[in-house]
Amino acid sequence: MCLAIPGRILTIEERNGSRAARVQFGGIVRDAYLQFLPDAVVGDYVLVHVGFAISLVDAEEAQRTYRLLEEVGLLEEELGPADQAGEP
C-alpha cells in the first residue's frame, strides 16, 4: 500500500536544480521534493506521496492523521523505522 502522509517541513534546500525538504512525519524524518508546491516554506504541513509534496494541509488535520495511522500500525509500515540522524 502506498499512502499520502502529512508531514511538517523542517528544512528546505536546493538539490540538483530541485527544491527538496526534510519532512517530519511524527517521529520519522524523510526527504521530499517540492516541485508541486513552489510556495511551501519551513513549518508548513504538506501531504507527501512517493517522495513528492503534493498539497498543503493544516497542522490539526496532520496530527489527526498521524494518530489514526499509528493506531492501525500503518505509519511505520509506510515510512519504515525512524531516521535517527534526522530526528530533532
Buried (B, 14 or more C-beta within 10 A) or exposed (E): EEBBBBBBBBEBEEEEEEBBBBBBBBBBBBBBBBEEBEEBEEEBBBBBBEEBBBBBBEEEEBBEBBEEBEEEEBBBEBBEEBBEEBEE
